[in-house]
Amino acid sequence: MEQVEEWGLQTRPTKKSDTRAKGFRGESIEVDAIPPAALREIVANCITQHIDAGTLERTRAVESAERDTLQGIIDRLEGTS
């Protein structure tokens, strides 16, 4: 409800015919109504809370090194064309 109020999201009655709504109480919103940047942040926070920070940092460092290596190969290949 905090996000609904903070972002001024419009609510609507939950469709009783939707099988996913079984036992759900309250109003619904369309996920499309959430600003894209805010939705990305919500999803990222939900995922990263389950990931070890050290492992994530090491993985990002390896990915960066791999990108640099691949870019170097591409640059050399383009230079020989």
PDB file of N, CA, C and O in Angstrom, chain B, residues numbered from 101:
ATOM      1  N   MET B 101       0.821  -1.203   0.000  1.00  0.00           N
ATOM      2  CA  MET B 101       0.000   0.000   0.000  1.00  0.00           C
ATOM      3  C   MET B 101       0.854   1.252   0.000  1.00  0.00           C
ATOM      4  O   MET B 101       0.455   2.282  -0.544  1.00  0.00           O
ATOM      5  N   GLU B 102       2.047   1.167   0.618  1.00  0.00           N
ATOM      6  CA  GLU B 102       2.926   2.338   0.620  1.00  0.00           C
ATOM      7  C   GLU B 102       3.260   2.760  -0.800  1.00  0.00           C
ATOM      8  O   GLU B 102       3.215   3.947  -1.124  1.00  0.00           O
ATOM      9  N   GLN B 103       3.597   1.792  -1.651  1.00  0.00           N
ATOM     10  CA  GLN B 103       3.947   2.106  -3.036  1.00  0.00           C
ATOM     11  C   GLN B 103       2.739   2.636  -3.803  1.00  0.00           C
ATOM     12  O   GLN B 103       2.877   3.549  -4.616  1.00  0.00           O
ATOM     13  N   VAL B 104       1.578   2.081  -3.557  1.00  0.00           N
ATOM     14  CA  VAL B 104       0.360   2.552  -4.223  1.00  0.00           C
ATOM     15  C   VAL B 104       0.143   4.017  -3.893  1.00  0.00           C
ATOM     16  O   VAL B 104      -0.155   4.817  -4.780  1.00  0.00           O
ATOM     17  N   GLU B 105       0.286   4.371  -2.638  1.00  0.00           N
ATOM     18  CA  GLU B 105       0.092   5.755  -2.217  1.00  0.00           C
ATOM     19  C   GLU B 105       1.221   6.653  -2.704  1.00  0.00           C
ATOM     20  O   GLU B 105       0.969   7.741  -3.223  1.00  0.00           O
ATOM     21  N   GLU B 106       2.466   6.205  -2.540  1.00  0.00           N
ATOM     22  CA  GLU B 106       3.635   7.012  -2.918  1.00  0.00           C
ATOM     23  C   GLU B 106       3.634   7.351  -4.404  1.00  0.00           C
ATOM     24  O   GLU B 106       3.946   8.479  -4.784  1.00  0.00           O
ATOM     25  N   TRP B 107       3.286   6.384  -5.242  1.00  0.00           N
ATOM     26  CA  TRP B 107       3.349   6.600  -6.692  1.00  0.00           C
ATOM     27  C   TRP B 107       2.004   6.987  -7.289  1.00  0.00           C
ATOM     28  O   TRP B 107       1.901   7.176  -8.501  1.00  0.00           O
ATOM     29  N   GLY B 108       0.972   7.108  -6.460  1.00  0.00           N
ATOM     30  CA  GLY B 108      -0.348   7.500  -6.951  1.00  0.00           C
ATOM     31  C   GLY B 108      -0.942   6.488  -7.923  1.00  0.00           C
ATOM     32  O   GLY B 108      -1.573   6.870  -8.908  1.00  0.00           O
ATOM     33  N   LEU B 109      -0.743   5.196  -7.652  1.00  0.00           N
ATOM     34  CA  LEU B 109      -1.231   4.153  -8.551  1.00  0.00           C
ATOM     35  C   LEU B 109      -2.733   3.960  -8.378  1.00  0.00           C
ATOM     36  O   LEU B 109      -3.255   4.001  -7.264  1.00  0.00           O
ATOM     37  N   GLN B 110      -3.407   3.753  -9.485  1.00  0.00           N
ATOM     38  CA  GLN B 110      -4.846   3.507  -9.458  1.00  0.00           C
ATOM     39  C   GLN B 110      -5.104   2.046  -9.113  1.00  0.00           C
ATOM     40  O   GLN B 110      -4.471   1.147  -9.666  1.00  0.00           O
ATOM     41  N   THR B 111      -6.025   1.821  -8.208  1.00  0.00           N
ATOM     42  CA  THR B 111      -6.403   0.448  -7.864  1.00  0.00           C
ATOM     43  C   THR B 111      -7.700   0.096  -8.577  1.00  0.00           C
ATOM     44  O   THR B 111      -8.428   0.958  -9.069  1.00  0.00           O
ATOM     45  N   ARG B 112      -7.953  -1.197  -8.610  1.00  0.00           N
ATOM     46  CA  ARG B 112      -9.212  -1.676  -9.184  1.00  0.00           C
ATOM     47  C   ARG B 112      -9.622  -2.913  -8.404  1.00  0.00           C
ATOM     48  O   ARG B 112      -8.783  -3.561  -7.778  1.00  0.00           O
ATOM     49  N   PRO B 113     -10.889  -3.241  -8.435  1.00  0.00           N
ATOM     50  CA  PRO B 113     -11.311  -4.469  -7.753  1.00  0.00           C
ATOM     51  C   PRO B 113     -10.608  -5.682  -8.376  1.00  0.00           C
ATOM     52  O   PRO B 113     -10.426  -5.745  -9.592  1.00  0.00           O
ATOM     53  N   THR B 114     -10.227  -6.617  -7.552  1.00  0.00           N
ATOM     54  CA  THR B 114      -9.600  -7.842  -8.040  1.00  0.00           C
ATOM     55  C   THR B 114     -10.666  -8.710  -8.695  1.00  0.00           C
ATOM     56  O   THR B 114     -11.755  -8.895  -8.151  1.00  0.00           O
ATOM     57  N   LYS B 115     -10.336  -9.243  -9.880  1.00  0.00           N
ATOM     58  CA  LYS B 115     -11.285 -10.100 -10.608  1.00  0.00           C
ATOM     59  C   LYS B 115     -11.485 -11.410  -9.846  1.00  0.00           C
ATOM     60  O   LYS B 115     -10.540 -12.168  -9.628  1.00  0.00           O
ATOM     61  N   LYS B 116     -12.695 -11.652  -9.460  1.00  0.00           N
ATOM     62  CA  LYS B 116     -13.008 -12.885  -8.724  1.00  0.00           C
ATOM     63  C   LYS B 116     -12.848 -14.120  -9.614  1.00  0.00           C
ATOM     64  O   LYS B 116     -12.629 -15.223  -9.115  1.00  0.00           O
ATOM     65  N   SER B 117     -12.957 -13.931 -10.931  1.00  0.00           N
ATOM     66  CA  SER B 117     -12.855 -15.057 -11.854  1.00  0.00           C
ATOM     67  C   SER B 117     -11.402 -15.487 -12.095  1.00  0.00           C
ATOM     68  O   SER B 117     -11.164 -16.558 -12.653  1.00  0.00           O
ATOM     69  N   ASP B 118     -10.441 -14.673 -11.685  1.00  0.00           N
ATOM     70  CA  ASP B 118      -9.022 -14.998 -11.867  1.00  0.00           C
ATOM     71  C   ASP B 118      -8.615 -16.033 -10.822  1.00  0.00           C
ATOM     72  O   ASP B 118      -8.708 -15.775  -9.622  1.00  0.00           O
ATOM     73  N   THR B 119      -8.166 -17.198 -11.272  1.00  0.00           N
ATOM     74  CA  THR B 119      -7.809 -18.276 -10.346  1.00  0.00           C
ATOM     75  C   THR B 119      -6.647 -17.893  -9.435  1.00  0.00           C
ATOM     76  O   THR B 119      -6.511 -18.449  -8.346  1.00  0.00           O
ATOM     77  N   ARG B 120      -5.804 -16.944  -9.869  1.00  0.00           N
ATOM     78  CA  ARG B 120      -4.679 -16.511  -9.029  1.00  0.00           C
ATOM     79  C   ARG B 120      -5.150 -15.666  -7.850  1.00  0.00           C
ATOM     80  O   ARG B 120      -4.391 -15.446  -6.906  1.00  0.00           O
ATOM     81  N   ALA B 121      -6.377 -15.196  -7.893  1.00  0.00           N
ATOM     82  CA  ALA B 121      -6.895 -14.315  -6.850  1.00  0.00           C
ATOM     83  C   ALA B 121      -7.536 -15.070  -5.697  1.00  0.00           C
ATOM     84  O   ALA B 121      -8.051 -14.453  -4.765  1.00  0.00           O
ATOM     85  N   LYS B 122      -7.513 -16.391  -5.747  1.00  0.00           N
ATOM     86  CA  LYS B 122      -8.159 -17.175  -4.693  1.00  0.00           C
ATOM     87  C   LYS B 122      -7.567 -16.808  -3.328  1.00  0.00           C
ATOM     88  O   LYS B 122      -6.360 -16.918  -3.116  1.00  0.00           O
ATOM     89  N   GLY B 123      -8.403 -16.386  -2.439  1.00  0.00           N
ATOM     90  CA  GLY B 123      -7.963 -16.027  -1.096  1.00  0.00           C
ATOM     91  C   GLY B 123      -7.348 -14.636  -0.989  1.00  0.00           C
ATOM     92  O   GLY B 123      -6.991 -14.204   0.107  1.00  0.00           O
ATOM     93  N   PHE B 124      -7.220 -13.926  -2.116  1.00  0.00           N
ATOM     94  CA  PHE B 124      -6.635 -12.584  -2.084  1.00  0.00           C
ATOM     95  C   PHE B 124      -7.684 -11.593  -1.615  1.00  0.00           C
ATOM     96  O   PHE B 124      -8.829 -11.625  -2.065  1.00  0.00           O
ATOM     97  N   ARG B 125      -7.283 -10.712  -0.707  1.00  0.00           N
ATOM     98  CA  ARG B 125      -8.173  -9.661  -0.202  1.00  0.00           C
ATOM     99  C   ARG B 125      -7.591  -8.312  -0.579  1.00  0.00           C
ATOM    100  O   ARG B 125      -6.382  -8.099  -0.494  1.00  0.00           O
ATOM    101  N   GLY B 126      -8.451  -7.413  -0.990  1.00  0.00           N
ATOM    102  CA  GLY B 126      -8.004  -6.066  -1.284  1.00  0.00           C
ATOM    103  C   GLY B 126      -8.095  -5.727  -2.754  1.00  0.00           C
ATOM    104  O   GLY B 126      -8.644  -6.482  -3.557  1.00  0.00           O
ATOM    105  N   GLU B 127      -7.546  -4.581  -3.086  1.00  0.00           N
ATOM    106  CA  GLU B 127      -7.566  -4.055  -4.443  1.00  0.00           C
ATOM    107  C   GLU B 127      -6.341  -4.530  -5.207  1.00  0.00           C
ATOM    108  O   GLU B 127      -5.371  -4.998  -4.610  1.00  0.00           O
ATOM    109  N   SER B 128      -6.386  -4.411  -6.518  1.00  0.00           N
ATOM    110  CA  SER B 128      -5.274  -4.781  -7.381  1.00  0.00           C
ATOM    111  C   SER B 128      -4.818  -3.569  -8.183  1.00  0.00           C
ATOM    112  O   SER B 128      -5.538  -2.578  -8.308  1.00  0.00           O
ATOM    113  N   ILE B 129      -3.609  -3.670  -8.722  1.00  0.00           N
ATOM    114  CA  ILE B 129      -3.111  -2.679  -9.683  1.00  0.00           C
ATOM    115  C   ILE B 129      -2.497  -3.449 -10.835  1.00  0.00           C
ATOM    116  O   ILE B 129      -2.181  -4.632 -10.711  1.00  0.00           O
ATOM    117  N   GLU B 130      -2.336  -2.773 -11.944  1.00  0.00           N
ATOM    118  CA  GLU B 130      -1.634  -3.363 -13.084  1.00  0.00           C
ATOM    119  C   GLU B 130      -0.151  -3.074 -12.900  1.00  0.00           C
ATOM    120  O   GLU B 130       0.228  -1.949 -12.574  1.00  0.00           O
ATOM    121  N   VAL B 131       0.693  -4.087 -13.108  1.00  0.00           N
ATOM    122  CA  VAL B 131       2.137  -3.894 -12.957  1.00  0.00           C
ATOM    123  C   VAL B 131       2.623  -2.824 -13.939  1.00  0.00           C
ATOM    124  O   VAL B 131       3.609  -2.139 -13.665  1.00  0.00           O
ATOM    125  N   ASP B 132       1.945  -2.676 -15.075  1.00  0.00           N
ATOM    126  CA  ASP B 132       2.317  -1.656 -16.063  1.00  0.00           C
ATOM    127  C   ASP B 132       2.187  -0.242 -15.506  1.00  0.00           C
ATOM    128  O   ASP B 132       2.767   0.696 -16.052  1.00  0.00           O
ATOM    129  N   ALA B 133       1.429  -0.085 -14.421  1.00  0.00           N
ATOM    130  CA  ALA B 133       1.228   1.237 -13.832  1.00  0.00           C
ATOM    131  C   ALA B 133       2.434   1.699 -13.017  1.00  0.00           C
ATOM    132  O   ALA B 133       2.549   2.881 -12.691  1.00  0.00           O
ATOM    133  N   ILE B 134       3.330   0.774 -12.688  1.00  0.00           N
ATOM    134  CA  ILE B 134       4.516   1.124 -11.904  1.00  0.00           C
ATOM    135  C   ILE B 134       5.563   1.699 -12.843  1.00  0.00           C
ATOM    136  O   ILE B 134       5.834   1.104 -13.886  1.00  0.00           O
ATOM    137  N   PRO B 135       6.160   2.839 -12.508  1.00  0.00           N
ATOM    138  CA  PRO B 135       7.191   3.420 -13.367  1.00  0.00           C
ATOM    139  C   PRO B 135       8.305   2.386 -13.629  1.00  0.00           C
ATOM    140  O   PRO B 135       8.753   1.720 -12.696  1.00  0.00           O
ATOM    141  N   PRO B 136       8.754   2.248 -14.890  1.00  0.00           N
ATOM    142  CA  PRO B 136       9.743   1.222 -15.239  1.00  0.00           C
ATOM    143  C   PRO B 136      10.994   1.214 -14.361  1.00  0.00           C
ATOM    144  O   PRO B 136      11.452   0.145 -13.960  1.00  0.00           O
ATOM    145  N   ALA B 137      11.545   2.373 -14.060  1.00  0.00           N
ATOM    146  CA  ALA B 137      12.761   2.428 -13.229  1.00  0.00           C
ATOM    147  C   ALA B 137      12.476   1.890 -11.823  1.00  0.00           C
ATOM    148  O   ALA B 137      13.301   1.188 -11.238  1.00  0.00           O
ATOM    149  N   ALA B 138      11.322   2.223 -11.300  1.00  0.00           N
ATOM    150  CA  ALA B 138      10.944   1.751  -9.963  1.00  0.00           C
ATOM    151  C   ALA B 138      10.736   0.236  -9.974  1.00  0.00           C
ATOM    152  O   ALA B 138      11.145  -0.454  -9.040  1.00  0.00           O
ATOM    153  N   LEU B 139      10.105  -0.276 -11.022  1.00  0.00           N
ATOM    154  CA  LEU B 139       9.881  -1.719 -11.116  1.00  0.00           C
ATOM    155  C   LEU B 139      11.206  -2.465 -11.220  1.00  0.00           C
ATOM    156  O   LEU B 139      11.378  -3.503 -10.581  1.00  0.00           O
ATOM    157  N   ARG B 140      12.157  -1.947 -12.023  1.00  0.00           N
ATOM    158  CA  ARG B 140      13.483  -2.565 -12.123  1.00  0.00           C
ATOM    159  C   ARG B 140      14.163  -2.599 -10.760  1.00  0.00           C
ATOM    160  O   ARG B 140      14.779  -3.601 -10.397  1.00  0.00           O
ATOM    161  N   GLU B 141      14.054  -1.512 -10.009  1.00  0.00           N
ATOM    162  CA  GLU B 141      14.673  -1.443  -8.682  1.00  0.00           C
ATOM    163  C   GLU B 141      14.039  -2.448  -7.722  1.00  0.00           C
ATOM    164  O   GLU B 141      14.747  -3.117  -6.970  1.00  0.00           O
ATOM    165  N   ILE B 142      12.720  -2.558  -7.743  1.00  0.00           N
ATOM    166  CA  ILE B 142      12.018  -3.514  -6.878  1.00  0.00           C
ATOM    167  C   ILE B 142      12.479  -4.940  -7.191  1.00  0.00           C
ATOM    168  O   ILE B 142      12.792  -5.714  -6.287  1.00  0.00           O
ATOM    169  N   VAL B 143      12.514  -5.270  -8.471  1.00  0.00           N
ATOM    170  CA  VAL B 143      12.904  -6.623  -8.877  1.00  0.00           C
ATOM    171  C   VAL B 143      14.361  -6.888  -8.511  1.00  0.00           C
ATOM    172  O   VAL B 143      14.682  -7.946  -7.971  1.00  0.00           O
ATOM    173  N   ALA B 144      15.246  -5.930  -8.804  1.00  0.00           N
ATOM    174  CA  ALA B 144      16.666  -6.106  -8.482  1.00  0.00           C
ATOM    175  C   ALA B 144      16.865  -6.313  -6.984  1.00  0.00           C
ATOM    176  O   ALA B 144      17.635  -7.182  -6.576  1.00  0.00           O
ATOM    177  N   ASN B 145      16.183  -5.529  -6.170  1.00  0.00           N
ATOM    178  CA  ASN B 145      16.308  -5.666  -4.712  1.00  0.00           C
ATOM    179  C   ASN B 145      15.798  -7.023  -4.229  1.00  0.00           C
ATOM    180  O   ASN B 145      16.389  -7.632  -3.338  1.00  0.00           O
ATOM    181  N   CYS B 146      14.709  -7.489  -4.813  1.00  0.00           N
ATOM    182  CA  CYS B 146      14.163  -8.799  -4.418  1.00  0.00           C
ATOM    183  C   CYS B 146      15.132  -9.922  -4.771  1.00  0.00           C
ATOM    184  O   CYS B 146      15.261 -10.890  -4.022  1.00  0.00           O
ATOM    185  N   ILE B 147      15.806  -9.798  -5.897  1.00  0.00           N
ATOM    186  CA  ILE B 147      16.739 -10.852  -6.324  1.00  0.00           C
ATOM    187  C   ILE B 147      18.041 -10.764  -5.542  1.00  0.00           C
ATOM    188  O   ILE B 147      18.511 -11.774  -5.018  1.00  0.00           O
ATOM    189  N   THR B 148      18.629  -9.583  -5.454  1.00  0.00           N
ATOM    190  CA  THR B 148      19.958  -9.457  -4.857  1.00  0.00           C
ATOM    191  C   THR B 148      19.975  -9.748  -3.354  1.00  0.00           C
ATOM    192  O   THR B 148      21.031 -10.060  -2.804  1.00  0.00           O
ATOM    193  N   GLN B 149      18.841  -9.651  -2.690  1.00  0.00           N
ATOM    194  CA  GLN B 149      18.830  -9.978  -1.260  1.00  0.00           C
ATOM    195  C   GLN B 149      19.117 -11.454  -1.022  1.00  0.00           C
ATOM    196  O   GLN B 149      19.435 -11.850   0.099  1.00  0.00           O
ATOM    197  N   HIS B 150      19.011 -12.267  -2.058  1.00  0.00           N
ATOM    198  CA  HIS B 150      19.253 -13.708  -1.934  1.00  0.00           C
ATOM    199  C   HIS B 150      20.625 -14.116  -2.471  1.00  0.00           C
ATOM    200  O   HIS B 150      20.944 -15.304  -2.511  1.00  0.00           O
ATOM    201  N   ILE B 151      21.437 -13.143  -2.883  1.00  0.00           N
ATOM    202  CA  ILE B 151      22.736 -13.433  -3.483  1.00  0.00           C
ATOM    203  C   ILE B 151      23.839 -12.956  -2.558  1.00  0.00           C
ATOM    204  O   ILE B 151      23.760 -11.862  -1.999  1.00  0.00           O
ATOM    205  N   ASP B 152      24.866 -13.775  -2.396  1.00  0.00           N
ATOM    206  CA  ASP B 152      26.022 -13.384  -1.598  1.00  0.00           C
ATOM    207  C   ASP B 152      26.730 -12.218  -2.290  1.00  0.00           C
ATOM    208  O   ASP B 152      27.092 -12.323  -3.461  1.00  0.00           O
ATOM    209  N   ALA B 153      26.928 -11.111  -1.576  1.00  0.00           N
ATOM    210  CA  ALA B 153      27.502  -9.895  -2.159  1.00  0.00           C
ATOM    211  C   ALA B 153      28.917 -10.126  -2.700  1.00  0.00           C
ATOM    212  O   ALA B 153      29.260  -9.605  -3.761  1.00  0.00           O
ATOM    213  N   GLY B 154      29.731 -10.892  -1.995  1.00  0.00           N
ATOM    214  CA  GLY B 154      31.087 -11.165  -2.458  1.00  0.00           C
ATOM    215  C   GLY B 154      31.100 -11.960  -3.747  1.00  0.00           C
ATOM    216  O   GLY B 154      31.884 -11.675  -4.653  1.00  0.00           O
ATOM    217  N   THR B 155      30.237 -12.953  -3.828  1.00  0.00           N
ATOM    218  CA  THR B 155      30.139 -13.758  -5.040  1.00  0.00           C
ATOM    219  C   THR B 155      29.667 -12.908  -6.218  1.00  0.00           C
ATOM    220  O   THR B 155      30.184 -13.031  -7.329  1.00  0.00           O
ATOM    221  N   LEU B 156      28.697 -12.057  -5.973  1.00  0.00           N
ATOM    222  CA  LEU B 156      28.193 -11.175  -7.023  1.00  0.00           C
ATOM    223  C   LEU B 156      29.296 -10.250  -7.527  1.00  0.00           C
ATOM    224  O   LEU B 156      29.446 -10.069  -8.735  1.00  0.00           O
ATOM    225  N   GLU B 157      30.061  -9.670  -6.625  1.00  0.00           N
ATOM    226  CA  GLU B 157      31.139  -8.760  -7.014  1.00  0.00           C
ATOM    227  C   GLU B 157      32.200  -9.495  -7.827  1.00  0.00           C
ATOM    228  O   GLU B 157      32.673  -8.978  -8.839  1.00  0.00           O
ATOM    229  N   ARG B 158      32.576 -10.691  -7.392  1.00  0.00           N
ATOM    230  CA  ARG B 158      33.575 -11.477  -8.150  1.00  0.00           C
ATOM    231  C   ARG B 158      33.056 -11.835  -9.536  1.00  0.00           C
ATOM    232  O   ARG B 158      33.799 -11.778 -10.515  1.00  0.00           O
ATOM    233  N   THR B 159      31.789 -12.202  -9.617  1.00  0.00           N
ATOM    234  CA  THR B 159      31.191 -12.540 -10.904  1.00  0.00           C
ATOM    235  C   THR B 159      31.194 -11.334 -11.828  1.00  0.00           C
ATOM    236  O   THR B 159      31.506 -11.462 -13.012  1.00  0.00           O
ATOM    237  N   ARG B 160      30.854 -10.178 -11.307  1.00  0.00           N
ATOM    238  CA  ARG B 160      30.871  -8.952 -12.125  1.00  0.00           C
ATOM    239  C   ARG B 160      32.284  -8.627 -12.606  1.00  0.00           C
ATOM    240  O   ARG B 160      32.460  -8.179 -13.739  1.00  0.00           O
ATOM    241  N   ALA B 161      33.287  -8.846 -11.762  1.00  0.00           N
ATOM    242  CA  ALA B 161      34.671  -8.587 -12.156  1.00  0.00           C
ATOM    243  C   ALA B 161      35.098  -9.533 -13.279  1.00  0.00           C
ATOM    244  O   ALA B 161      35.743  -9.110 -14.238  1.00  0.00           O
ATOM    245  N   VAL B 162      34.740 -10.812 -13.159  1.00  0.00           N
ATOM    246  CA  VAL B 162      35.073 -11.792 -14.206  1.00  0.00           C
ATOM    247  C   VAL B 162      34.372 -11.421 -15.514  1.00  0.00           C
ATOM    248  O   VAL B 162      34.986 -11.460 -16.580  1.00  0.00           O
ATOM    249  N   GLU B 163      33.100 -11.065 -15.435  1.00  0.00           N
ATOM    250  CA  GLU B 163      32.361 -10.674 -16.633  1.00  0.00           C
ATOM    251  C   GLU B 163      32.999  -9.466 -17.299  1.00  0.00           C
ATOM    252  O   GLU B 163      33.098  -9.417 -18.525  1.00  0.00           O
ATOM    253  N   SER B 164      33.429  -8.501 -16.517  1.00  0.00           N
ATOM    254  CA  SER B 164      34.076  -7.310 -17.061  1.00  0.00           C
ATOM    255  C   SER B 164      35.376  -7.676 -17.776  1.00  0.00           C
ATOM    256  O   SER B 164      35.649  -7.181 -18.869  1.00  0.00           O
ATOM    257  N   ALA B 165      36.176  -8.546 -17.154  1.00  0.00           N
ATOM    258  CA  ALA B 165      37.427  -8.980 -17.777  1.00  0.00           C
ATOM    259  C   ALA B 165      37.154  -9.737 -19.073  1.00  0.00           C
ATOM    260  O   ALA B 165      37.870  -9.564 -20.059  1.00  0.00           O
ATOM    261  N   GLU B 166      36.133 -10.565 -19.070  1.00  0.00           N
ATOM    262  CA  GLU B 166      35.782 -11.310 -20.284  1.00  0.00           C
ATOM    263  C   GLU B 166      35.326 -10.372 -21.396  1.00  0.00           C
ATOM    264  O   GLU B 166      35.681 -10.571 -22.558  1.00  0.00           O
ATOM    265  N   ARG B 167      34.534  -9.340 -21.048  1.00  0.00           N
ATOM    266  CA  ARG B 167      34.111  -8.359 -22.045  1.00  0.00           C
ATOM    267  C   ARG B 167      35.315  -7.643 -22.637  1.00  0.00           C
ATOM    268  O   ARG B 167      35.395  -7.439 -23.848  1.00  0.00           O
ATOM    269  N   ASP B 168      36.254  -7.262 -21.771  1.00  0.00           N
ATOM    270  CA  ASP B 168      37.461  -6.582 -22.249  1.00  0.00           C
ATOM    271  C   ASP B 168      38.252  -7.475 -23.197  1.00  0.00           C
ATOM    272  O   ASP B 168      38.739  -7.011 -24.228  1.00  0.00           O
ATOM    273  N   THR B 169      38.380  -8.751 -22.854  1.00  0.00           N
ATOM    274  CA  THR B 169      39.106  -9.699 -23.699  1.00  0.00           C
ATOM    275  C   THR B 169      38.418  -9.845 -25.051  1.00  0.00           C
ATOM    276  O   THR B 169      39.070  -9.791 -26.094  1.00  0.00           O
ATOM    277  N   LEU B 170      37.105 -10.029 -25.031  1.00  0.00           N
ATOM    278  CA  LEU B 170      36.366 -10.172 -26.285  1.00  0.00           C
ATOM    279  C   LEU B 170      36.444  -8.910 -27.131  1.00  0.00           C
ATOM    280  O   LEU B 170      36.566  -8.985 -28.354  1.00  0.00           O
ATOM    281  N   GLN B 171      36.374  -7.753 -26.484  1.00  0.00           N
ATOM    282  CA  GLN B 171      36.472  -6.502 -27.236  1.00  0.00           C
ATOM    283  C   GLN B 171      37.847  -6.385 -27.873  1.00  0.00           C
ATOM    284  O   GLN B 171      37.961  -5.915 -29.005  1.00  0.00           O
ATOM    285  N   GLY B 172      38.899  -6.806 -27.165  1.00  0.00           N
ATOM    286  CA  GLY B 172      40.246  -6.789 -27.723  1.00  0.00           C
ATOM    287  C   GLY B 172      40.355  -7.687 -28.942  1.00  0.00           C
ATOM    288  O   GLY B 172      40.995  -7.317 -29.926  1.00  0.00           O
ATOM    289  N   ILE B 173      39.744  -8.858 -28.893  1.00  0.00           N
ATOM    290  CA  ILE B 173      39.753  -9.769 -30.045  1.00  0.00           C
ATOM    291  C   ILE B 173      39.024  -9.136 -31.219  1.00  0.00           C
ATOM    292  O   ILE B 173      39.514  -9.172 -32.348  1.00  0.00           O
ATOM    293  N   ILE B 174      37.858  -8.557 -30.961  1.00  0.00           N
ATOM    294  CA  ILE B 174      37.082  -7.899 -32.018  1.00  0.00           C
ATOM    295  C   ILE B 174      37.894  -6.770 -32.631  1.00  0.00           C
ATOM    296  O   ILE B 174      37.948  -6.638 -33.853  1.00  0.00           O
ATOM    297  N   ASP B 175      38.529  -5.948 -31.788  1.00  0.00           N
ATOM    298  CA  ASP B 175      39.330  -4.828 -32.296  1.00  0.00           C
ATOM    299  C   ASP B 175      40.464  -5.317 -33.195  1.00  0.00           C
ATOM    300  O   ASP B 175      40.736  -4.719 -34.236  1.00  0.00           O
ATOM    301  N   ARG B 176      41.136  -6.422 -32.784  1.00  0.00           N
ATOM    302  CA  ARG B 176      42.232  -6.958 -33.598  1.00  0.00           C
ATOM    303  C   ARG B 176      41.705  -7.508 -34.916  1.00  0.00           C
ATOM    304  O   ARG B 176      42.315  -7.300 -35.965  1.00  0.00           O
ATOM    305  N   LEU B 177      40.579  -8.208 -34.867  1.00  0.00           N
ATOM    306  CA  LEU B 177      39.999  -8.762 -36.098  1.00  0.00           C
ATOM    307  C   LEU B 177      39.560  -7.663 -37.053  1.00  0.00           C
ATOM    308  O   LEU B 177      39.752  -7.773 -38.264  1.00  0.00           O
ATOM    309  N   GLU B 178      38.974  -6.611 -36.514  1.00  0.00           N
ATOM    310  CA  GLU B 178      38.543  -5.503 -37.352  1.00  0.00           C
ATOM    311  C   GLU B 178      39.739  -4.765 -37.957  1.00  0.00           C
ATOM    312  O   GLU B 178      39.660  -4.228 -39.061  1.00  0.00           O
ATOM    313  N   GLY B 179      40.837  -4.750 -37.216  1.00  0.00           N
ATOM    314  CA  GLY B 179      42.056  -4.096 -37.710  1.00  0.00           C
ATOM    315  C   GLY B 179      42.733  -4.868 -38.817  1.00  0.00           C
ATOM    316  O   GLY B 179      43.531  -4.295 -39.559  1.00  0.00           O
ATOM    317  N   THR B 180      42.442  -6.161 -38.958  1.00  0.00           N
ATOM    318  CA  THR B 180      43.079  -6.979 -39.984  1.00  0.00           C
ATOM    319  C   THR B 180      42.197  -7.132 -41.217  1.00  0.00           C
ATOM    320  O   THR B 180      42.609  -7.781 -42.179  1.00  0.00           O
ATOM    321  N   SER B 181      41.011  -6.562 -41.219  1.00  0.00           N
ATOM    322  CA  SER B 181      40.106  -6.731 -42.358  1.00  0.00           C
ATOM    323  C   SER B 181      40.537  -5.907 -43.538  1.00  0.00           C
ATOM    324  O   SER B 181      39.883  -5.934 -44.581  1.00  0.00           O
TER     325      SER B 181
END
